[in-house]
């Protein structure tokens, strides 16, 4: 999935410039089937999303599930324990994302 494919584009009639809307991310509550992993050197959110979900554009699911981590880097802190929401929860999480961003 293209990382911008679900973000609404705004364009005013007087301007030919297209702008992406501000993205809103849903809260991702704890789930009984969530996984927990310890971060080693070189781990990145996008690579982890590819490994767990088969889609690197879902990096934000892992990042938003671990709000104690800095959100300004694709690298989580080495040695930290991260929560990985279960792949079975992804459709529900994406649905919440789409509702927040006016996609559906």
PyMOL commands that set and color helices and strands:
alter all, ss='L'
color gray80, all
select helices_A, chain A and resi 45-53+56-65+87-100
alter helices_A, ss='H'
color red, helices_A
select strands_A, chain A and resi 9-10+19-20+35-38+81-84
alter strands_A, ss='S'
color yellow, strands_A
deselect
rebuild
show_as cartoon
